[in-house]
Amino acid sequence: MPRFSLAILALCLLPGCLAAPGWQSFRAVATPASLLNFDWRLQGDRAIAPLQAFDNGQQMWLQFAPGTPVPAIFAPESGSRPLSYRQDGPYVVLSRVWSRLLLRGGHLQAHVTKAASTASQQQPAAVAAPHALPAIGTPVPSEAPVGLQEDATATSTVARLPMAAGPSGAPLRQRPDATGTGSLAGDMTAASFAVAQPYAYYAGPEDGNMRLVLARWASHAGWTFRPEHWHAEFDIPLSGSARFEGDFKSAVRALLSATEMGSHPLQPCFYSNHVLRVVPHAQSCSGSLAAGAAS
């Protein structure tokens, strides 16, 4: 008899539990993984970009790093009005699926775009971006040295780059000029999303080696990179091809990351006078330098 009474009591309480906000939230996210679409592309400033984005065809979720303030979220159709959302645990949940989102926080911007494979019936995004955001590089020293002696070359190491079937570099769009003015929302119209296609930094076997690739990239970007700025013990030929979208610094970091798994990993050093040096990963960019600065 006591067991029968407890069973009836449990059945009476069950509808009330299901009506509670916590249970509704649980049911809202309890979508089978096979029905979730994670094919979203992230681009922009890492400080405000989400860790990931996904949807189930009706709602979309953005996950931000713990403790990160949620930036203002806009869609092309919403104009200057930020989208409303609700918090569900570590996720920001939007009530519908937008093909493109613009996230803004002060002068920082990030884009969330549905991949072409899942948005073939929708207008394509103005800027295509890889799935991953770039790693943060080393601090920028003040000036570059002069009178650096050119190192000997060899070909004992080969950089294996991913095939250029699609964007393989990590984009990091340049931040707007910090002296610009305007509100947080800014001029948020559909024209805000009509961004010109960024220059793609390409590297392949026809370039010869990594040092020559960097020299070509630097010339295009208005930076200085001469043979004496290459501080590896040998040149590194390329065995594959890759394309890196974004700014000059992020493309250089992505290219040199191909050496991290080898016996002689390299890192870039960017200087305020627009001089690039490449040094061994264990060497500091602001180590013992010759007097003066490169022009």
KEZAKE-86608 format. One record per atom (N, C-alpha, C, O): x, y, z; residue in three letters. Coordinates in steps of 0.2 Angstrom, whole numbers, plus 5000, padded with zeros to 4 digits. Each point is the difference from the previous one (the first is absolute). Example, Ala and Ser with C-alpha at 12.3 -4.5 7.8 and 13.67 -1.06 7.14 Angstrom:
# KEZAKE-86608
506649725039ALA
499650065000ALA
500450065000ALA
500549995003ALA
499350064993SER
500450065001SER
499650055003SER
500350065001SER
# end
This chain:
# KEZAKE-86608
500449945000MET
499650065000MET
500450065000MET
499950054996MET
500649965008PRO
500550065000PRO
500350014993PRO
500150064998PRO
500149884999ARG
500350014993ARG
499550034995ARG
500250044996ARG
499249935005PHE
499550034995PHE
499950075001PHE
499950044995PHE
500149985011SER
499850085002SER
500650044997SER
499950054997SER
500749925004LEU
500650044997LEU
500050014992LEU
500250054998LEU
499649894999ALA
499950004993ALA
499550054998ALA
500250044995ALA
499249975008ILE
499550054998ILE
500350075001ILE
499950044996ILE
500549975010LEU
500250065001LEU
500550024995LEU
500150064998LEU
500449905000ALA
500550014994ALA
499650024994ALA
500250054997ALA
499349925001LEU
499650014994LEU
499750075000LEU
500050044995LEU
499849985011CYS
499750075001CYS
500550055000CYS
499850064997CYS
500849935005LEU
500550055000LEU
500350014993LEU
500350054999LEU
499749904997LEU
500450004994LEU
499850054995LEU
500450044997LEU
498949975002PRO
499850064996PRO
500350075002PRO
500250044996PRO
499849975011GLY
500250065002GLY
500850014999GLY
500250054999GLY
500249895001CYS
500750014999CYS
500150014993CYS
500450044998CYS
499249934997LEU
500150024993LEU
499850074998LEU
500350034996LEU
499350005008ALA
499850074999ALA
500550055003ALA
499950064998ALA
500649925006ALA
500450045003ALA
500550034995ALA
500249964995ALA
500150105005PRO
500450034995PRO
500649954999PRO
500350004994PRO
500049975011GLY
500649964999GLY
499949944996GLY
500449994995GLY
499049985005TRP
499949954996TRP
499850024993TRP
500249974995TRP
499550095004GLN
499950024993GLN
500750024997GLN
500049984994GLN
500450055010SER
500750014997SER
500349944998SER
500449994995SER
499649965009PHE
500349934998PHE
499749974994PHE
500449984996PHE
498950025003ARG
499749984994ARG
500250044994ARG
500049974994ARG
500150095007ALA
500250044994ALA
500749994997ALA
500050004994ALA
500449985010VAL
500749984997VAL
500149934999VAL
500549984998VAL
499049985004ALA
500149925000ALA
499849984993ALA
499649964999ALA
500850074996THR
499949984993THR
500549954998THR
500650015002THR
499249944995PRO
500549954998PRO
500650034996PRO
499950044996PRO
500749945005ALA
500650024997ALA
500050004993ALA
500250044996ALA
499449915001SER
500049994993SER
499650054997SER
500050014993SER
499650035010LEU
499550054998LEU
500450075000LEU
499750054998LEU
500849955006LEU
500450075001LEU
500450014994LEU
500449964998LEU
499750105000ASN
500450024994ASN
500650055003ASN
499950055003ASN
500749924997PHE
500650045002PHE
500450034995PHE
500550025001PHE
499249984993ASP
500450024994ASP
499950084999ASP
499750024996ASP
500650015009TRP
500050085000TRP
500750025000TRP
500549975003TRP
499750094994ARG
500650024999ARG
500150075005ARG
499550045000ARG
501149965003LEU
500150065005LEU
500650044997LEU
500549974998LEU
499450095003GLN
500550054997GLN
500050065004GLN
499550035002GLN
501150005000GLY
500050075003GLY
500449995006GLY
500549965001GLY
499450095004ASP
500450015006ASP
499849955005ASP
499449995002ASP
501149975000ARG
499949945005ARG
499750035006ARG
499749965004ARG
500550104998ALA
499750025007ALA
499350005000ALA
499750005006ALA
499950014989ILE
499350005000ILE
499749944996ILE
499450005000ILE
501049964996ALA
499749954996ALA
499849945005ALA
500349995005ALA
499149984993PRO
499849945004PRO
500549944999PRO
500450004995PRO
499649955009LEU
500449945000LEU
499749964994LEU
500449974997LEU
499050025003GLN
499749964995GLN
499350034998GLN
499750045005GLN
500049944990ALA
499350024998ALA
499649934997ALA
500449974996ALA
499050025006PHE
499649954997PHE
499350015000PHE
499850055003PHE
499849914993ASP
499350015000ASP
499649944999ASP
500449954998ASP
499050055003ASN
499649944999ASN
499450014994ASN
499649965000ASN
500550094996GLY
499550024995GLY
499550055003GLY
499750034995GLY
500249985011GLN
499550045003GLN
500450065004GLN
499750055001GLN
500849935003GLN
500350045005GLN
500849994998GLN
500249954997GLN
500150105006MET
500850004999MET
500350015007MET
499750055004MET
500849924997TRP
500450015007TRP
500750034998TRP
500349974996TRP
499950075008LEU
500750035000LEU
500349995007LEU
499750015005LEU
500949964995GLN
500349985007GLN
500650055000GLN
500550004996GLN
499550045010PHE
500650045001PHE
500449985006PHE
499849965004PHE
500850064996ALA
500549975005ALA
499750035007ALA
499750055001ALA
500449915004PRO
499850015007PRO
500250075002PRO
500650025000PRO
499050025003GLY
500150075002GLY
500150054995GLY
500150065001GLY
499849924992THR
500050054995THR
499350044999THR
499549975000THR
500550105000PRO
499450034999PRO
499749994993PRO
500449994995PRO
499050005005VAL
499749994993VAL
500050074996VAL
499750045003VAL
500549964991PRO
500050064996PRO
499350014997PRO
499649965001PRO
500450104996ALA
499350014997ALA
500049964994ALA
500549994996ALA
498949985002ILE
500049964995ILE
499550034995ILE
499450025001ILE
500849984992PHE
499650034995PHE
499949954994PHE
500449954999PHE
499150054997ALA
499949974994ALA
499850054995ALA
499850055001ALA
500449934992PRO
499850054995PRO
499350035000PRO
499950054998PRO
499649905003GLU
499350025000GLU
499850045006GLU
499550045000GLU
500949965005SER
499850045006SER
500250075000SER
499850045005SER
500649984990GLY
500350075000GLY
500450025006GLY
500549965002GLY
499350105001SER
500450025006SER
499849975007SER
500250025005SER
499349944995ARG
499749975006ARG
500349945002ARG
500049954996ARG
500350055010PRO
500449935002PRO
499449955001PRO
499550015001PRO
500749934997LEU
499649945001LEU
499949985007LEU
500450015004LEU
499049974998SER
499849985007SER
500249935000SER
500049964996SER
500250025010TYR
500249935001TYR
499949985008TYR
499850045004TYR
500349894997ARG
499949985007ARG
500649965002ARG
500349974995ARG
499950035011GLN
500549965002GLN
499849935002GLN
499549995004GLN
500849964994ASP
499949935002ASP
500649965002ASP
500449974996ASP
499850045010GLY
500649975002GLY
500650044997GLY
500050065001GLY
500549904996PRO
500550044997PRO
499950034993PRO
500450024997PRO
498949975001TYR
499950024993TYR
499550065000TYR
499650025004TYR
500550024990VAL
499550054999VAL
499649984994VAL
500249974995VAL
499150035006VAL
499649964996VAL
499650064996VAL
499750045003VAL
500349954990LEU
499650054996LEU
499349964998LEU
500149944999LEU
499450095000SER
499349974999SER
500049984993SER
499549964999SER
500950064997ARG
500049984993ARG
500749994997ARG
500550025003ARG
499549954991VAL
500749994997VAL
500150054995VAL
499650014995VAL
500950035006TRP
500350054995TRP
500549974996TRP
500549975003TRP
499650054991SER
500549984996SER
500750035001SER
500549984999SER
499450085004ARG
500650045001ARG
499950055006ARG
499450025001ARG
501149985003LEU
500050045006LEU
500650055001LEU
500549984998LEU
499450085004LEU
500550045002LEU
500050015007LEU
499550035003LEU
501149965001LEU
500150015007LEU
500450065001LEU
500650014997LEU
499250045007ARG
500450065001ARG
500150025007ARG
499549995004ARG
501150034998GLY
500150025007GLY
500550064999GLY
500649985000GLY
499250085001GLY
500550064999GLY
500250004993GLY
499650004995GLY
501150005004HIS
500349994993HIS
500149934998HIS
500349994994HIS
499549965009LEU
500249934998LEU
499449984997LEU
499450015001LEU
500749944994GLN
499549974996GLN
500149934999GLN
500649984999GLN
498949985000ALA
500149934998ALA
499449984996ALA
499450035001ALA
500749924994HIS
499449984996HIS
499949935001HIS
500549965001HIS
498950024999VAL
499849935000VAL
499549984994VAL
499550044999VAL
500849924997THR
499749994993THR
499849934999THR
500549955002THR
498950034996LYS
499949934998LYS
500449984994LYS
500050044995LYS
500349905006ALA
500449984994ALA
499649994994ALA
499449995000ALA
500950014994ALA
499750004994ALA
499649934999ALA
499550004997ALA
500849955006SER
499749934999SER
499350005003SER
499649954998SER
500350095007THR
499349995003THR
499650074999THR
499450005003THR
500850044993ALA
499750064998ALA
499950014993ALA
500050064997ALA
500049894999SER
500050004993SER
499450044997SER
500050034994SER
499449975010GLN
499450034998GLN
500050075002GLN
499550044999GLN
501049995005GLN
500050065002GLN
500550044997GLN
500549984996GLN
499550095004GLN
500550044998GLN
500749995003GLN
500050005006GLN
500549994990PRO
500749985003PRO
500250065004PRO
499950064998PRO
500549925007ALA
500350055004ALA
500650044996ALA
500349984995ALA
499750095007ALA
500550044996ALA
500749985002ALA
500550014995ALA
499749965010VAL
500649985002VAL
500049935003VAL
499749985004VAL
500749984992ALA
500149935003ALA
500649995004ALA
500550045000ALA
499449925005ALA
500549995006ALA
500149935002ALA
499549964999ALA
501150025003PRO
500149935002PRO
499649995007PRO
499850055003PRO
500349894999HIS
499649985006HIS
500450025006HIS
499750015005HIS
500950004995ALA
500450025006ALA
500350075000ALA
500150034995ALA
499950005011LEU
500350065001LEU
500850005001LEU
500249945003LEU
500150114995PRO
500849995001PRO
500250005007PRO
499750035005PRO
500949944996ALA
500350015007ALA
500350065001ALA
500250044995ALA
499949985011ILE
500350075002ILE
500749994999ILE
500349965003ILE
500050094994GLY
500750004998GLY
500450035006GLY
499750015006GLY
501050004993THR
500450025005THR
499950085001THR
499850034995THR
500450005011PRO
500050075000PRO
500450044995PRO
500549974998PRO
499350095000VAL
500450034995VAL
500550045003VAL
499950055004VAL
500749944995PRO
500650045002PRO
499950074997PRO
499750014995PRO
500750045007SER
500050074998SER
500350014993SER
499750034996SER
500949955003GLU
500350014994GLU
500449944997GLU
500249965004GLU
499950044990ALA
500449944997ALA
500750025000ALA
500250064999ALA
500349895001PRO
500750025000PRO
500350014993PRO
499649984995PRO
501050055004VAL
500350004994VAL
500649965000VAL
500349985005VAL
500050014989GLY
500749975000GLY
499949925002GLY
500549985003GLY
499049994996LEU
499949935001LEU
500349964995LEU
499950014994LEU
500549945008GLN
500449964995GLN
499649954997GLN
499649965004GLN
500450034990GLU
499649944997GLU
500349945002GLU
500649985000GLU
498949975001ASP
500249935002ASP
500149964994ASP
499850014994ASP
500649935007ALA
500149954995ALA
499349974998ALA
499650005004ALA
500449974990THR
499349974998THR
500249924999THR
500549984999THR
498949985002ALA
500049934999ALA
499349984999ALA
499650045000ALA
500349904998THR
499349984998THR
499949935004THR
499749954997THR
500550045009SER
499849945004SER
499350005003SER
499849945002SER
499950114998THR
499350005003THR
499550034994THR
500150044996THR
499349925004VAL
499550024996VAL
499450025003VAL
499849965005VAL
499950094994ALA
499450025003ALA
499449974996ALA
499950024994ALA
499749945010ARG
499449974996ARG
499450045002ARG
499750015005ARG
500150024989LEU
499450055001LEU
499449964998LEU
500049954996LEU
499450075006PRO
499349974998PRO
499950014993PRO
500250054998PRO
499449914999MET
499850014993MET
499650064999MET
499650015005MET
500450024990ALA
499650064999ALA
499349994997ALA
499850034995ALA
499949925008ALA
499349994997ALA
499550055003ALA
499550014997ALA
500750025008GLY
499650055003GLY
500450055005GLY
500649985000GLY
499250075003PRO
500450045004PRO
500349965006PRO
499649975004PRO
501050034996SER
500349965006SER
500450045005SER
500249985005SER
499850094994GLY
500350045005GLY
499450025004GLY
499549994999GLY
500750055007ALA
499550025004ALA
500050085000ALA
500550035000ALA
498949994998PRO
499950074999PRO
500050045006PRO
499749985005PRO
500550084995LEU
500050055005LEU
499950074997LEU
500550034999LEU
498949995000ARG
499850064997ARG
500350065004ARG
500050005006ARG
500350054990GLN
500350065004GLN
499550045003GLN
499450004998GLN
500850025008ARG
499550045004ARG
499950074997ARG
500550024997ARG
498950015004PRO
499950064997PRO
500550055004PRO
500249995005PRO
499950074991ASP
500450055003ASP
499750025007ASP
499550025001ASP
501049985004ALA
499850015007ALA
499850085001ALA
499750025005ALA
500550024990THR
499850075000THR
499350014998THR
499750065000THR
500049894997GLY
499350014997GLY
499550025005GLY
500149985006GLY
499350054992THR
499550025005THR
499449964998THR
499949974994THR
499650035010GLY
499449974999GLY
499749965006GLY
500449995005GLY
499049994995SER
499749965005SER
500249935000SER
500349984995SER
499549985010LEU
500249935000LEU
499749974994LEU
500349954997LEU
499050065002ALA
499749974994ALA
500350034993ALA
500049964996ALA
500250105004GLY
500350034994GLY
499550004995GLY
499450015001GLY
500849994993ASP
499550004994ASP
499949934998ASP
500249984995ASP
499449995009MET
499849934999MET
499549994995MET
499449995002MET
500750014992THR
499649994994THR
500249944996THR
500649975002THR
499050014994ALA
500349944996ALA
500650014996ALA
500449964999ALA
499850115000ALA
500650024997ALA
500649985004ALA
500649994998ALA
499350005009SER
500549995004SER
500349934999SER
500649995001SER
499049974996PHE
500349934998PHE
500349994993PHE
500349954999PHE
499650104997ALA
500350004994ALA
500750025000ALA
500250054997ALA
500249915006VAL
500750015001VAL
500449974994VAL
499849954997VAL
500750095001ALA
500449984994ALA
500449935001ALA
500249995006ALA
499849974990GLN
500449945001GLN
500750015001GLN
500450044997GLN
499849935009PRO
500750025002PRO
500549974996PRO
499949954996PRO
500750075004TYR
500649974996TYR
500249945003TYR
500049995006TYR
500149964990ALA
500249935002ALA
500749994999ALA
500350014994ALA
500149985011TYR
500749985000TYR
500149934998TYR
499849955004TYR
500550044990TYR
500149934998TYR
500749985001TYR
500550044999TYR
499649895002ALA
500749985000ALA
500049934997ALA
499549965001ALA
501050024995GLY
500049944996GLY
500749984998GLY
500450045001GLY
499749904997PRO
500649974998PRO
500450054994PRO
500650015000PRO
499050024996GLU
500350054995GLU
500350065003GLU
500450034997GLU
499549985010ASP
500350065003ASP
500749985002ASP
500450055001ASP
499849894999GLY
500749985001GLY
500149985008GLY
500149945001GLY
499850115003ASN
500149985007ASN
499650055004ASN
499750054998ASN
500349945009MET
499650055004MET
500250075001MET
499750045000MET
501049964999ARG
500350075001ARG
499850044994ARG
499850065001ARG
500249924993LEU
499850034994LEU
499250025000LEU
499850054998LEU
499849905005VAL
499350025001VAL
499950065004VAL
499650054999VAL
500849955007LEU
499950065005LEU
500250064996LEU
499750065002LEU
500849944994ALA
500350064997ALA
499450034995ALA
499950065000ALA
499849894997ARG
499550024995ARG
499450035004ARG
499750054998ARG
500149925007TRP
499450025004TRP
500250075003TRP
499650055000TRP
501049965003ALA
500250065003ALA
500050064995ALA
499850065001ALA
500449934993SER
500050054995SER
499350024998SER
499950064999SER
499649895001HIS
499350024998HIS
499750045006HIS
499650054999HIS
500649935007ALA
499750045006ALA
500350065002ALA
499850035005ALA
500849994992GLY
500350065002GLY
500549995006GLY
500250055004GLY
500049894997TRP
500549985005TRP
500749994997TRP
500149994994TRP
500450015011THR
500749994998THR
500249935002THR
500049985006THR
500249974990PHE
500349945001PHE
500549984995PHE
499949984995PHE
500850035008ARG
500549984996ARG
500449945002ARG
499849975005ARG
500650004991PRO
500449945001PRO
500350005007PRO
500049955004PRO
500350114999GLU
500350005006GLU
499550005006GLU
500249995006GLU
499150014992HIS
499550005005HIS
499849935002HIS
499649985004HIS
500649974992TRP
499949935000TRP
500549975005TRP
500649994998TRP
499349995008HIS
500449985005HIS
500049925001HIS
500249985005HIS
499649994990ALA
500049925001ALA
500749984997ALA
500350044996ALA
499949905005GLU
500649984998GLU
500049974993GLU
500549994996GLU
498950015001PHE
499949974993PHE
499350024997PHE
499650025004PHE
500449984990ASP
499350024997ASP
499649945000ASP
500249945001ASP
499150074999ILE
499549945001ILE
499650004993ILE
499650044999ILE
500549914997PRO
499649994994PRO
499349985002PRO
499949985005PRO
499650034990LEU
499349995001LEU
499849944996LEU
500249994994LEU
499549965010SER
499849944996SER
499250004999SER
499849954997SER
499950105005GLY
499350014998GLY
499850074999GLY
500450045000GLY
498949974999SER
499850074999SER
499550025005SER
499649955002SER
500350114999ALA
499550025005ALA
499850084999ALA
500450034997ALA
499049995005ARG
499850074999ARG
499850025007ARG
499649975003ARG
500650094998PHE
499850035007PHE
499750074999PHE
500350044997PHE
499149965005GLU
499650065000GLU
500050045006GLU
500149975006GLU
500050104994GLY
500050045005GLY
500650054999GLY
500250014995GLY
500050025011ASP
500650054999ASP
500749965000ASP
500049945001ASP
500550114998PHE
500649974999PHE
500349965006PHE
500349954999PHE
499650085007LYS
500349975006LYS
499749935001LYS
500349955002LYS
499050044997SER
499749945002SER
500249954994SER
500149945002SER
500050084992ALA
500249954995ALA
500749985001ALA
500249945000ALA
500350105003VAL
500749985001VAL
500049955006VAL
500349955000VAL
499350075005ARG
499949955006ARG
499849934998ARG
500349955002ARG
499250054994ALA
499749944998ALA
500549964995ALA
500149945001ALA
500350094995LEU
500549974996LEU
500549975004LEU
500249944999LEU
500150105006LEU
500649985004LEU
499749945005LEU
500449975003LEU
499050034998SER
499749955005SER
500249934997SER
500049955004SER
500150044989ALA
500149944997ALA
500749975003ALA
500149944999ALA
500350105004THR
500749985002THR
500049985007THR
500549975003THR
498950035001GLU
500049995007GLU
500149935001GLU
500249985006GLU
499649974990MET
500149935001MET
500649974998MET
500249955001MET
500350104996GLY
500649984998GLY
500550015005GLY
499950015006GLY
500849974992SER
500550015005SER
500350075001SER
500350015004SER
499550034991HIS
500250075000HIS
499450055000HIS
499950034995HIS
499749975010PRO
499450054999PRO
500250075000PRO
500550025003PRO
499150024993LEU
500250074999LEU
499450045003LEU
499449985000LEU
500750095001GLN
499550045002GLN
500150074997GLN
500650024998GLN
498950025000PRO
500150074997PRO
500150055006PRO
499849995005PRO
500650064993CYS
500150065004CYS
499750064996CYS
500350024995CYS
499250025007PHE
499850064997PHE
500250065003PHE
499950005006PHE
500450054991TYR
500250065003TYR
499650064998TYR
499750004995TYR
500450055009SER
499550064999SER
500250044993SER
499650034998SER
501049965000ASN
500250034993ASN
499949954994ASN
500350014995ASN
499249955006HIS
499849954995HIS
500649964997HIS
500049994994HIS
500449985011VAL
500549954998VAL
499849945003VAL
499849995006VAL
500249954990LEU
499949945002LEU
500749965001LEU
500450004995LEU
499749965010ARG
500549965001ARG
499749935002ARG
499549995003ARG
500949964995VAL
499849935002VAL
500649975004VAL
500550004997VAL
499349985009VAL
500549975004VAL
499849935003VAL
499449984999VAL
501149985003PRO
499849945004PRO
499550015005PRO
500050055003PRO
499649904998HIS
499450015005HIS
500350015007HIS
499750045004HIS
500949944998ALA
500350015007ALA
500350065000ALA
500250025006ALA
499950024989GLN
500350075001GLN
499550055000GLN
499550004997GLN
500750055008SER
499550065001SER
500150054994SER
500550014998SER
498950025000CYS
500050054995CYS
500450065003CYS
500250044995CYS
499849975011SER
500450065003SER
500649985003SER
500250045005SER
500249924993GLY
500649975003GLY
500550054998GLY
499950065000GLY
500849925000SER
500550044999SER
500050024993SER
500249964995SER
499750115004LEU
499950034993LEU
500650054999LEU
500250035004LEU
499949974989ALA
500550064998ALA
499750065001ALA
499450015000ALA
501050055001ALA
499850065001ALA
499650034993ALA
500249984995ALA
499450065006GLY
499650034994GLY
499449974999GLY
499849955003GLY
499950074991ALA
499349974998ALA
500050004993ALA
500250044996ALA
499449915001ALA
500049994993ALA
499550054998ALA
499550025003ALA
500650014991SER
499550054997SER
499449964997SER
499650034997SER
# end
